[in-house]
Amino acid sequence: MPTRHQDLAGDLGVRGLPTLLLIKPGQPASRAPAQLSVDALLDWLHRAAG
């Protein structure tokens, strides 16, 4: 990860890649589980964006 993004990654609690976060007005609103099927990912996204 480039140095310029390490502080942001730390602030958001990113410890590894891939990490999927839903951000609402500047704050993490939801974090997706590590491995999701396409259907589960779409379900998570719809619920998290609610």
Stockholm file with secondary structure:
# STOCKHOLM 1.0

chainA/1-50         MPTRHQDLAGDLGVRGLPTLLLIKPGQPASRAPAQLSVDALLDWLHRAAG
#=GR chainA/1-50 SS CCGGGHHHHHHHTCCSSSCCEEEETTEEEEECCSSCCHHHHHHHHHHHHC
#=GC SS_cons        CCGGGHHHHHHHTCCSSSCCEEEETTEEEEECCSSCCHHHHHHHHHHHHC
//
